């Protein structure tokens, strides 16, 4: 093998020891072999233990943050919070249909300025995984594939199909060229250390048979041929061709991942789902901080070297960017919520998990693993190394029973483990972290009505209902909705007319004919003779549905108008290019003369609404129609307009949409996404009620234009502009909690306590340099509940609140030691109760 002269000895040994094809990738790229100082060019390689930077093994705590799902002014704060949360690697997709919505017209500005985003990551001292795709799924419209791709002749997405491969290669090459010109790959001194081609292809590979297998091989070879100088990965791809690394997606990859498909590849977890994305009609999605921390500790204890949280910050699906039925709010239950606020304890407990694993780093990356299986539910995994400059040892003690705690003996010491927990011992002696015991703080989110912004004066414009005379028939059958709209709008009109005589209509007044529509999705509104008849919709699981309503037809010509509505394009599955939507069959039932099949009656169409065509959601466009004061009963398909002052303060802003039905919202001409409050979850509540308004969408001095398109017959009398905060901060710890992880450090391969008195502490810290204004709850005893909803128990030390107020009031943060004597004064009224300390404070700025 020919090796370039300046290749490091580490890389040479790597090449000799492992598969030569891996080395060829880097040897053929001189930039990849040039190692520089911190911040300079870096060699990125890997072995069976981890990725290596300049020949040095590393552990990575990664977070998915998607640049289009927040605004550029939010990026620095979100990335800074990620860094403080222990994240050292940011993962993002590249969104093809955002950058090239029109063939050949590339957009890289504003929310789509990926170069700016990656450079910000670099400035924060973190690395980047670039998931090029170009199919990304991501609950993003059309899985990231631009609509125009559907219209390429003979194309089959994600298959060994020449038209698809041609456009895919062109786009991937364009992205790689842009990154290279900006010197963003690690061998050039940039932060990108990993790249991903394709996405979870195993899900659909069998559907394409041999063409699926051949496509995987082609995609890997195409990516490698681009010579980016960093390893490529394929997630959920068991047969990832060398040298591409196969990676795991899921909730518990420490137990479900079958492992790298070659021994010289590291174990990488590309998606650890921090909750579950939500579609309209879903109840709240939850995944506990304890379960995520367990999964992280488990994966690293099973030789994992990289865990990525999907999502670390989900953000907002602005405009029409969400996939079919997906909510505007995305992964709000992530460590950083939709607004970029820290969701504690998820953010802080995972931060502590990263610190605990990092204290084990030397042992994890150089020690020999040994597993001691004690039972079906209990085991001890140690990493140990003797000699060679010192001894290192780390242990992970696991109780995998979901209900029963367990005391486990390890090297002569008993360790108590709560159910479903892992204790981390960086020196094989001291528990610094238990995944079930949250020593960090909690918080609760508040939506508070703005004092200045709700000065509404509503006006209304009613969308005109077209007739067959205005939209004469152009084709015999109703047009397929995706191909009609071409992803330019959610709305398409279908019009036809039918003439009925007296002999056609029922003679009895209490009997009416029925208009029946079978639709492939996603929803529709039906009008007869300009009057609203009804609406119906499908779901994320069953997009097709049946509409059936009685109608009072008249003698003579009846005008029928159907508004077909989409809620995003599909984002997954095989043969996506063959998905269809819209009305399939339309009939009138119950006539004296029998059924009339209107499907073949001849149909006119209109793409989009009049209000959309005139852009009446903008200042200029709003002047093109006549708005009226909001009076009288509401009607369907109305546009509502008002102006409002910019909310006070610096907190994130939302609009509460209580009382509204389905449609879309614009602020100063920018769409903040689809609302759909009338689609209730099984709990009888809307899936999403508040919608994010980025402060960058607002005018500094007010007079902001708010326009709502509302499909249903409701009025915006309950709509409100809200300030969003997490100023309710709590701590809840028990006597069994280990000391906070911040009390430990690792110096010269030894675990060192930073304090002489290691006891559990209730730690409170206000966000954004606010101070503690009030102690709303404090109890030492047996309180129950959660942050924002604590309940006093039967065992309570009366002095607790006064002690906490003395420690905390007026400060940005405080730590209250779990010292029994200080709370009870030596007079414990319930000595047999394991004590809990619960504190809830209110943070804010001093007046």
C-alpha positions in Angstrom: 0.0 0.0 0.0 1.3 3.5 -0.9 1.2 5.8 2.1 1.8 9.5 1.8 4.9 10.8 3.6 3.2 12.9 6.3 0.8 10.2 7.5 1.1 9.7 11.2 2.5 6.5 12.7 -0.9 5.9 14.3 -2.7 5.9 11.0 0.0 3.6 9.5 -0.5 1.1 12.3 -4.2 1.4 11.9 -3.9 0.6 8.2 -1.7 -2.4 8.7 -3.8 -3.8 11.5 -7.2 -3.3 10.0 -8.9 -3.4 6.7 -6.9 -1.7 3.9 -9.9 -0.2 2.2 -10.4 2.1 5.2 -6.9 3.4 4.8 -7.3 4.0 1.1 -10.0 6.5 1.8 -7.7 8.6 3.9 -4.4 7.9 2.1 -6.0 9.1 -1.1 -6.8 12.4 0.5 -3.7 14.3 1.6 -5.8 16.8 3.7 -7.1 13.9 5.7 -3.7 13.0 6.9 -2.4 16.4 8.0 -2.7 16.7 11.7 -2.7 20.2 13.2 -2.9 21.8 16.6 -6.2 22.4 18.4 -8.5 24.2 16.0 -6.4 23.2 13.0 -6.6 20.3 10.5 -7.4 17.0 12.1 -7.1 13.4 11.0 -10.3 11.5 11.6 -10.1 7.7 11.7 -11.6 4.9 13.8 -11.0 1.5 15.2 -13.2 -1.0 16.9 -13.4 1.1 20.1 -14.1 4.7 18.9 -13.6 7.4 16.5 -10.2 8.9 16.7 -9.1 12.5 16.3 -5.4 12.8 15.4 -5.0 9.2 16.5 -6.6 9.7 19.9 -9.8 7.9 20.9 -12.7 10.0 22.0 -16.2 9.7 23.6 -18.9 11.8 22.0 -22.1 13.1 23.5 -24.1 14.4 20.5 -27.3 16.3 20.0 -29.5 16.7 17.0 -30.3 20.4 16.3 -31.8 21.3 12.9 -31.0 24.7 11.6 -34.3 25.3 9.7 -36.3 24.5 12.9 -35.2 27.6 14.7 -34.0 31.1 13.6 -30.4 32.3 13.2 -30.8 34.7 16.2 -31.7 31.6 18.3 -28.8 29.5 17.2 -26.0 30.9 19.5 -28.1 30.5 22.7 -29.3 27.0 21.7 -25.8 25.8 20.9 -24.4 27.4 24.1 -26.9 25.5 26.2 -26.0 22.3 24.4 -22.4 22.9 25.1 -23.1 23.5 28.8 -25.2 20.3 28.8 -22.1 18.4 28.0 -22.7 18.1 24.2 -19.5 18.0 22.2 -21.0 17.0 18.8 -23.9 18.5 16.9 -25.8 16.4 14.4 -27.9 18.0 11.7 -29.6 16.9 8.4 -29.2 18.8 5.2 -32.7 19.7 3.9 -32.7 19.3 0.1 -36.2 20.7 -0.5 -35.4 23.7 1.6 -32.3 24.5 -0.4 -33.6 23.5 -3.8 -37.3 23.8 -3.8 -37.0 24.8 -7.5 -34.7 22.8 -9.7 -31.4 24.6 -10.1 -32.3 27.5 -7.7 -30.3 27.0 -4.6 -31.1 28.9 -1.4 -28.6 29.1 1.5 -29.9 32.2 3.4 -31.7 32.9 6.7 -32.9 29.7 8.4 -31.3 27.7 5.6 -27.8 29.2 6.1 -26.2 25.9 7.0 -22.7 27.3 6.7 -23.4 30.0 9.3 -24.9 27.3 11.6 -21.9 25.0 11.3 -19.4 27.8 11.8 -21.3 28.8 15.0 -21.0 25.2 16.2 -17.2 25.4 15.5 -17.0 28.7 17.4 -18.6 27.0 20.4 -15.9 24.3 20.3 -18.1 21.4 19.2 -17.9 19.0 16.3 -20.5 18.2 13.6 -22.1 15.2 12.1 -23.5 16.1 8.7 -26.4 13.9 7.7 -26.5 14.6 3.9 -29.2 12.1 3.1 -30.5 13.3 0.8 -33.6 11.4 2.0 -33.8 12.3 5.6 -37.4 11.5 6.8 -37.1 13.7 9.9 -40.9 14.2 9.9 -40.0 16.9 7.4 -42.2 17.5 4.3 -41.6 14.8 1.7 -38.7 13.4 3.7 -36.5 16.3 2.4 -36.9 15.4 -1.2 -38.0 18.3 -3.4 -41.4 18.0 -5.1 -39.9 18.5 -8.6 -38.1 15.2 -8.2 -41.5 13.4 -8.5 -41.9 14.8 -12.0 -38.6 13.4 -13.3 -39.6 10.8 -16.0 -39.3 7.2 -14.9 -38.0 8.0 -11.5 -38.2 5.6 -8.5 -37.0 7.2 -5.3 -34.2 5.5 -3.3 -33.6 2.6 -5.6 -31.1 1.5 -8.2 -32.8 3.8 -10.6 -30.7 5.9 -12.9 -32.8 9.1 -12.9 -32.8 9.1 -9.0 -29.2 8.3 -8.7 -28.3 11.1 -11.1 -30.1 13.8 -9.2 -29.0 12.4 -5.8 -25.3 12.4 -6.8 -25.6 16.0 -8.2 -27.2 17.2 -5.0 -24.8 15.4 -2.6 -21.9 16.6 -4.6 -23.2 20.2 -4.4 -23.5 20.0 -0.6 -20.0 18.5 -0.2 -18.5 21.1 -2.6 -20.1 23.9 -0.5 -18.8 22.4 2.7 -15.3 21.9 1.2 -15.1 25.4 -0.2 -16.0 26.8 3.3 -13.3 24.4 4.7 -15.8 22.9 7.1 -14.4 19.3 7.1 -12.1 18.4 10.0 -9.0 17.7 7.7 -9.5 21.3 6.5 -9.6 22.7 10.1 -13.4 22.6 10.3 -15.8 20.9 12.7 -17.3 18.1 10.5 -15.9 14.8 11.7 -18.7 12.4 10.4 -21.0 12.3 7.4 -24.1 10.2 6.8 -25.4 8.9 3.5 -29.0 7.7 3.2 -31.2 7.2 6.2 -32.7 4.0 7.8 -32.8 2.3 4.4 -33.2 -1.1 6.0 -36.8 -0.3 6.6 -37.6 -0.4 2.9 -34.7 -2.3 1.3 -36.6 -5.5 0.9 -39.4 -3.8 -1.1 -36.9 -3.1 -3.9 -35.3 -6.6 -3.9 -32.0 -6.7 -5.8 -32.3 -3.0 -6.7 -32.3 -2.2 -3.0 -29.1 -4.1 -2.3 -27.5 -2.6 -5.4 -28.6 0.9 -4.3 -26.9 0.6 -0.9 -23.7 -0.4 -2.5 -23.9 2.4 -5.0 -24.7 5.0 -2.3 -21.7 4.0 -0.2 -19.3 4.0 -3.1 -20.6 7.4 -4.3 -20.1 8.9 -0.9 -16.6 7.5 -0.4 -15.6 8.7 -3.9 -16.2 12.3 -2.7 -13.0 12.1 -0.6 -14.2 14.3 2.3 -11.6 12.9 4.6 -14.0 11.9 7.4 -15.8 8.6 8.0 -19.3 8.0 6.5 -22.1 6.3 8.5 -25.4 4.6 7.5 -27.9 4.5 10.3 -30.1 1.4 10.8 -28.2 -0.3 7.9 -26.9 -3.7 9.0 -25.1 -4.3 5.6 -23.4 -0.9 5.4 -20.6 -1.6 2.9 -17.0 -1.0 4.1 -15.7 1.4 5.1 -19.1 2.9 6.0 -20.0 2.5 9.7 -23.4 1.0 10.5 -25.1 2.8 13.3 -28.1 2.2 15.6 -31.3 4.2 16.0 -33.8 3.5 18.8 -34.4 4.0 22.5 -32.2 1.3 24.0 -29.4 0.6 21.6 -27.3 -0.8 24.5 -29.5 -3.9 24.4 -31.0 -3.8 20.9 -28.0 -3.0 18.7 -26.6 -6.1 17.1 -23.3 -4.2 16.9 -20.9 -3.0 14.2 -21.0 -5.3 11.1 -17.1 -5.5 11.3 -14.9 -5.8 14.4 -12.9 -2.7 13.3 -15.9 -0.4 13.3 -17.0 1.5 16.5 -20.4 1.2 18.1 -22.3 4.4 17.2 -25.8 5.4 18.2 -27.1 8.0 15.7 -30.6 8.5 17.2 -31.5 8.1 20.9 -35.1 9.3 20.8 -35.6 11.7 23.7 -39.4 11.4 23.3 -41.6 10.8 20.2 -42.6 13.3 17.5 -46.3 14.1 17.6 -49.0 14.2 15.0 -52.3 16.0 15.3 -54.6 13.8 17.4 -51.8 12.5 19.6 -51.7 12.8 23.4 -48.5 14.2 25.0 -45.3 12.2 24.3 -43.1 11.5 27.3 -39.8 9.8 27.9 -38.3 10.2 31.3 -34.9 11.7 32.0 -34.2 8.6 34.1 -34.9 6.2 31.2 -32.7 8.2 28.8 -29.9 8.4 31.3 -30.1 4.6 31.8 -29.9 4.0 28.1 -26.9 6.3 27.8 -25.0 4.6 30.6 -25.9 1.2 29.3 -24.6 2.0 25.8 -21.3 3.3 27.0 -20.9 0.3 29.3 -21.5 -2.0 26.3 -18.5 -0.5 24.4 -20.5 2.4 22.8 -18.5 5.5 22.0 -21.0 7.9 20.5 -24.6 8.7 21.6 -26.7 11.2 19.7 -29.9 12.6 21.2 -32.7 12.8 18.6 -33.7 15.5 19.2 -31.7 17.6 21.6 -33.6 20.6 20.4 -36.6 19.9 18.2 -37.8 23.4 17.4 -40.6 24.5 15.1 -41.9 23.3 11.7 -42.5 26.7 10.3 -44.8 27.3 7.4 -45.6 24.1 5.5 -42.4 22.2 6.3 -43.8 19.4 8.5 -44.7 16.0 7.0 -48.2 14.6 6.8 -50.2 15.3 10.0 -47.1 16.2 12.0 -47.6 19.1 14.4 -45.9 22.5 14.1 -44.1 21.9 17.4 -41.3 19.3 17.0 -39.9 17.2 19.8 -40.9 19.7 22.4 -40.0 17.1 25.1 -36.3 17.2 24.2 -33.7 18.5 26.7 -34.1 22.0 25.1 -37.8 22.6 24.4 -39.4 24.2 21.3 -38.5 27.6 22.5 -34.9 26.7 23.3 -35.5 26.7 27.1 -33.9 24.0 29.3 -36.3 21.3 30.1 -35.2 20.1 33.5 -34.6 17.6 34.8 -34.0 16.1 31.3 -31.3 18.7 30.3 -29.5 18.7 33.7 -29.8 15.0 34.5 -28.3 14.1 31.1 -25.6 16.8 31.7 -24.7 14.9 34.9 -24.8 11.6 33.0 -22.2 12.9 30.6 -20.0 14.1 33.5 -20.2 10.7 35.1 -19.3 8.8 32.0 -16.5 11.3 31.3 -15.0 10.5 34.7 -14.7 6.9 33.3 -13.3 8.0 30.0 -9.7 6.7 30.5 -11.0 3.2 31.6 -13.6 3.1 28.9 -11.2 3.8 26.0 -8.2 1.8 27.2 -9.4 -0.8 29.7 -10.5 -4.4 29.2 -14.2 -4.9 29.7 -15.5 -7.7 31.9 -19.1 -8.6 32.5 -20.3 -10.3 35.7 -23.9 -11.6 35.1 -25.5 -12.0 38.6 -29.0 -12.8 37.5 -31.5 -12.1 34.7 -31.8 -8.5 35.9 -28.4 -7.7 37.6 -24.9 -7.4 36.3 -21.7 -5.6 36.8 -19.5 -4.4 33.9 -16.0 -3.3 34.7 -13.3 -1.6 32.5 -9.9 -2.1 33.9 -6.2 -1.6 32.9 -3.1 -2.3 35.0 0.4 -0.9 34.4 1.5 1.3 31.6 1.6 4.5 33.5 -1.0 3.6 36.2 -4.1 1.6 36.9 -7.5 2.6 35.8 -10.9 1.0 36.7 -14.5 2.0 36.2 -17.6 0.0 36.9 -21.3 0.1 35.8 -23.6 -1.7 38.2 -27.0 -2.5 36.7 -30.4 -3.3 38.2 -32.6 -3.9 35.2 -35.7 -4.9 37.2 -38.4 -2.4 36.6 -40.1 -2.6 40.0 -37.8 -4.0 42.7 -34.7 -2.3 44.2 -31.6 -4.4 44.8 -28.5 -4.2 47.0 -25.6 -5.6 45.0 -22.2 -6.5 46.5 -19.2 -5.5 44.5 -15.6 -5.9 45.7 -16.6 -6.2 49.3 -19.0 -3.2 49.3 -22.8 -3.2 49.2 -24.4 -0.8 46.7 -28.1 0.0 46.8 -29.7 0.4 43.4 -33.3 1.6 42.8 -35.4 -0.2 40.2 -34.3 0.1 36.5 -31.1 2.0 37.3 -27.3 2.0 36.7 -24.8 3.2 39.2 -21.5 4.7 37.8 -18.3 4.1 39.7 -15.4 5.8 37.9 -12.9 4.3 40.4 -14.7 1.0 40.9 -15.5 2.2 44.5 -17.4 5.5 44.5 -20.9 6.0 43.2 -20.9 9.4 41.5 -24.2 9.0 39.6 -27.2 6.8 39.6 -29.5 7.0 36.5 -32.7 6.8 38.6 -31.8 9.3 41.3 -32.1 12.8 39.9 -29.8 15.1 41.9 -30.2 18.0 39.5 -33.0 20.5 39.4 -36.5 20.4 37.8 -38.5 23.1 36.2 -42.0 23.9 34.9 -43.0 25.9 31.8 -45.3 28.9 32.1 -47.3 30.6 29.4 -48.2 34.1 30.7 -50.5 36.5 28.9 -48.5 39.5 27.7 -49.4 42.8 29.4 -48.9 44.8 26.3 -49.5 42.7 23.2 -53.1 41.7 23.4 -54.6 45.0 22.1 -56.5 43.3 19.3 -59.1 44.7 17.0 -60.1 41.9 14.7 -61.2 42.3 11.0 -62.4 39.5 8.8 -62.3 38.6 5.1 -64.4 35.6 3.9 -62.7 33.4 1.3 -65.0 33.3 -1.8 -66.5 29.9 -2.7 -65.9 29.3 -6.5 -68.6 27.9 -8.8 -68.4 25.7 -11.9 -69.0 28.7 -14.0 -66.0 30.4 -12.5 -63.9 27.3 -12.7 -65.2 25.4 -15.8 -64.4 21.7 -16.2 -61.0 21.0 -17.6 -60.8 17.2 -17.0 -63.3 14.4 -16.6 -62.1 13.2 -13.2 -61.0 15.1 -10.1 -57.2 15.9 -10.3 -54.9 14.0 -7.9 -54.1 16.5 -5.2 -50.3 16.2 -4.8 -49.7 16.6 -8.5 -52.3 19.5 -8.7 -50.7 21.5 -5.9 -47.0 20.6 -6.5 -46.2 21.4 -2.9 -47.0 25.1 -3.4 -50.1 25.3 -1.1 -52.2 23.1 1.2 -55.4 23.9 -0.7 -57.0 22.9 -4.0 -60.6 23.6 -5.2 -62.7 21.2 -7.2 -65.9 22.4 -8.8 -68.7 20.8 -10.8 -72.4 21.3 -11.2 -75.4 19.0 -11.4 -78.9 19.7 -12.6 -81.8 18.1 -10.7 -85.5 18.1 -11.6 -88.5 17.9 -9.2 -88.7 14.2 -9.9 -85.1 13.6 -8.6 -85.6 15.1 -5.2 -87.4 13.3 -2.3 -91.0 14.3 -1.7 -90.7 14.1 2.1 -89.4 17.2 3.9 -87.5 15.2 6.5 -85.6 13.2 3.9 -82.5 14.6 2.1 -80.1 13.2 -0.5 -76.6 12.5 0.7 -73.3 13.8 -0.8 -70.7 11.1 -0.4 -67.0 11.6 -1.0 -64.3 9.0 -0.7 -60.9 10.7 -0.3 -57.3 9.5 -0.1 -56.6 12.4 2.3 -55.9 14.5 4.1 -59.1 16.6 4.7 -61.8 18.4 2.9 -64.6 21.0 3.1 -67.7 20.6 1.0 -70.0 23.4 -0.2 -73.2 23.2 -2.2 -74.6 26.3 -3.7 -72.2 28.4 -1.7 -73.3 26.9 1.6 -71.0 24.9 3.8 -72.1 21.3 4.1 -69.5 19.8 6.3 -65.9 18.6 6.6 -63.9 15.5 7.5 -60.3 14.3 7.7 -58.1 11.3 7.8 -55.3 10.6 10.3 -51.6 9.9 10.3 -52.2 6.2 10.3 -55.3 6.2 7.9 -55.0 9.1 5.6 -58.1 8.0 3.5 -61.5 8.8 4.8 -65.2 9.0 3.9 -67.3 12.1 3.9 -71.1 11.7 4.0 -73.6 14.5 4.7 -77.2 15.1 3.9 -77.8 18.0 1.5 -80.8 20.2 0.6 -80.4 20.3 -3.1 -82.6 22.6 -5.1 -84.5 22.1 -8.4 -82.3 23.3 -11.2 -78.5 23.7 -11.4 -76.6 22.9 -8.1 -73.0 24.2 -7.7 -70.7 21.8 -5.9 -67.3 22.9 -4.6 -64.9 20.8 -2.7 -61.8 22.2 -1.0 -59.2 19.5 -0.8 -56.7 20.1 1.9 -53.2 18.6 2.6 -51.4 18.6 5.9 -47.9 17.9 4.6 -46.5 15.4 2.2 -45.5 11.8 3.2 -42.0 11.4 4.6 -41.3 7.7 4.6 -41.9 4.3 3.1 -41.1 2.6 -0.2 -42.3 4.1 -3.6 -43.0 7.5 -2.1 -43.3 8.9 -5.7 -46.5 6.8 -6.1 -48.4 8.2 -3.2 -51.7 10.0 -3.9 -54.2 12.2 -2.2 -57.5 14.0 -2.8 -61.1 13.1 -3.7 -61.3 9.6 -5.4 -65.1 9.1 -5.9 -68.0 11.6 -5.5 -71.6 10.5 -5.6 -75.1 11.7 -4.6 -77.2 9.0 -2.9 -80.8 9.0 -2.0 -82.3 10.6 -5.0 -85.6 9.3 -6.4 -83.9 8.8 -9.7 -81.1 6.7 -8.0 -77.4 7.4 -7.4 -75.6 9.9 -9.5 -71.8 9.4 -9.9 -70.3 12.8 -10.1 -66.7 11.4 -10.3 -66.9 11.4 -14.1 -69.0 14.6 -14.2 -66.1 16.9 -15.3 -64.2 19.0 -12.8 -62.7 22.4 -12.7 -59.8 23.1 -10.4 -58.1 26.0 -8.7 -54.7 25.9 -7.0 -54.7 27.7 -3.6 -57.0 30.2 -2.1 -57.7 33.8 -3.2 -56.2 35.1 0.0 -53.0 33.1 -0.7 -52.7 34.4 -4.2 -53.0 38.0 -3.0 -50.7 37.4 0.0 -53.2 39.1 2.2 -51.1 37.9 5.2 -48.6 40.6 4.3 -48.8 44.4 4.8 -49.0 45.0 1.1 -51.3 42.1 0.2 -53.7 42.8 3.0 -54.7 46.1 1.2 -55.9 44.1 -1.8 -59.1 42.9 -0.2 -61.9 44.5 1.8 -61.7 43.7 5.4 -64.8 44.1 7.6 -65.2 44.5 11.4 -65.7 41.2 13.1 -69.5 41.1 13.8 -72.2 38.5 13.5 -72.0 34.7 13.5 -68.7 33.1 12.3 -68.5 31.3 9.0 -66.1 28.7 7.6 -63.0 29.6 5.5 -62.3 33.1 6.9 -59.3 35.2 7.2 -58.8 37.2 10.5 -56.5 40.2 10.7 -55.3 42.4 13.6 -52.2 44.3 14.8 -50.5 44.0 18.1 -47.7 45.5 20.1 -44.5 43.6 20.6 -44.6 41.7 24.0 -42.6 43.1 26.8 -39.3 41.5 28.1 -36.9 39.2 26.4 -38.6 35.8 26.9 -39.7 33.6 24.0 -43.2 34.4 22.6 -46.1 32.2 21.6 -49.6 32.6 20.5 -52.3 30.7 22.4 -54.9 29.5 19.9 -57.7 28.5 22.2 -61.1 28.3 20.6 -59.7 28.0 17.0 -60.1 25.1 14.7 -57.8 24.4 11.7 -55.7 26.6 9.5 -52.5 28.6 9.4 -51.0 31.6 11.2 -48.8 34.4 9.8 -46.8 37.1 11.8 -45.7 40.0 9.7 -46.0 37.9 6.6 -44.1 34.9 7.9 -45.9 31.6 8.5 -45.4 30.1 11.9 -47.1 26.9 10.8 -50.4 25.0 10.8 -52.8 25.0 13.7 -55.3 22.3 14.3 -57.0 22.5 17.7 -60.3 20.8 16.7 -58.5 17.4 16.2 -58.6 16.2 19.8 -56.4 13.6 21.3 -57.8 10.6 23.2 -57.6 12.7 26.3 -60.1 15.1 24.8 -57.6 18.0 24.4 -55.8 19.5 21.4 -52.4 18.1 20.6 -50.9 21.6 20.4 -52.5 24.8 21.7 -49.6 27.3 21.7 -47.5 28.2 18.6 -44.0 29.7 18.7 -43.5 33.2 17.4 -39.7 33.8 17.1 -38.8 37.3 18.4 -37.0 37.9 15.2 -40.4 37.8 13.4 -41.6 40.7 15.5 -40.9 44.4 15.0 -38.9 46.1 17.8 -41.5 48.9 18.1 -44.6 47.0 17.7 -47.5 47.2 15.2 -47.1 43.6 14.2 -49.5 42.1 11.6 -51.2 38.9 12.7 -53.3 37.0 10.1 -55.1 33.7 10.8 -56.6 31.5 8.1 -59.3 29.6 9.8 -61.2 26.7 8.0 -63.8 26.3 10.6 -66.7 28.5 11.9 -65.0 30.0 14.9 -63.8 33.4 15.9 -60.5 34.4 17.5 -61.9 35.9 20.7 -59.7 33.7 22.9 -56.5 34.0 21.0 -53.7 35.6 23.1 -50.1 36.5 22.8 -48.0 34.8 25.5 -44.6 35.2 27.1 -43.0 31.8 27.8 -40.6 31.1 30.7 -39.4 28.3 32.9 -39.2 30.4 36.0 -40.7 27.7 38.2 -37.6 25.9 39.4 -37.6 22.9 41.8 -35.4 20.3 43.5 -36.5 17.0 44.9 -33.9 14.7 46.5 -33.9 11.9 49.0 -31.4 10.6 51.6 -30.5 7.8 49.2 -29.3 10.2 46.5 -25.6 10.3 45.8 -23.9 13.7 46.0 -24.2 15.9 43.0 -21.7 15.0 40.2 -20.2 18.4 40.4 -18.6 17.3 43.7 -16.2 15.0 41.8 -13.3 15.5 39.4 -10.6 13.3 37.9 -7.0 14.3 38.4 -4.0 12.2 37.5 -6.2 9.2 36.8 -7.7 9.4 40.3 -11.2 10.3 41.3 -11.1 13.3 43.7 -14.0 14.8 45.7 -14.1 18.6 45.5 -15.7 18.9 48.9 -14.9 17.3 52.3 -18.5 16.8 53.1 -20.2 14.7 50.5 -23.9 14.7 51.1 -26.9 15.1 48.8 -27.9 18.7 48.1 -31.0 20.4 46.7 -29.5 22.6 44.0 -31.5 25.5 42.5 -30.3 27.8 39.7 -32.5 30.5 38.0 -32.3 30.9 34.2 -30.9 34.0 32.4 -29.4 35.6 35.5 -32.7 35.9 37.2 -33.0 35.7 41.0 -35.1 33.7 43.4 -38.1 36.0 44.2 -40.2 33.5 46.3 -40.1 30.1 47.8 -43.4 28.6 46.8 -43.0 25.2 48.4 -40.5 23.6 50.8 -40.9 20.4 52.7 -38.5 18.0 54.5 -40.3 14.7 55.1 -42.5 12.8 52.7 -43.9 15.3 50.1 -45.2 13.9 46.8 -46.0 15.4 43.4 -43.9 17.1 40.8 -42.5 20.5 40.0 -45.5 22.9 39.8 -47.6 20.4 41.7 -46.0 19.4 45.0 -48.3 18.1 47.8 -47.4 18.2 51.5 -47.2 14.8 53.1 -48.0 13.6 56.7 -44.3 13.9 57.7 -43.1 17.5 57.5 -40.4 19.6 59.3 -42.0 23.0 60.0 -38.7 24.8 59.8 -38.0 23.8 56.2 -39.4 26.9 54.4 -37.7 29.3 56.6 -34.3 27.5 56.2 -34.7 27.5 52.4 -35.7 31.2 52.3 -32.6 32.0 54.3 -30.4 30.0 51.9 -32.0 31.1 48.6 -34.1 34.3 48.5 -32.6 37.0 46.4 -29.9 34.8 44.9 -29.4 33.5 41.4 -28.9 30.0 42.8 -28.5 28.1 46.0 -27.6 24.7 47.4 -29.5 23.3 50.4 -27.7 20.4 52.1 -29.8 17.3 53.0 -28.9 17.6 56.7 -31.5 16.0 58.9 -30.5 17.8 62.1 -30.8 21.3 60.5 -34.5 20.6 59.5 -35.6 18.6 62.6 -33.6 20.3 65.3 -32.8 16.8 66.6 -36.5 16.1 67.0 -37.5 13.8 64.2 -41.2 13.1 64.4 -41.1 10.3 61.9 -37.8 8.5 62.2 -38.9 5.5 60.2 -39.6 7.5 57.0 -36.9 7.9 54.4 -36.7 11.6 54.1 -37.3 13.7 50.9 -36.5 17.3 50.5 -38.7 19.1 47.9 -38.3 22.8 47.1 -40.1 25.0 44.5 -39.1 28.6 43.9 -40.2 31.4 41.6 -37.5 33.1 39.6 -37.6 36.5 38.0 -36.0 39.9 37.5 -36.0 42.3 40.4 -38.2 45.3 39.9 
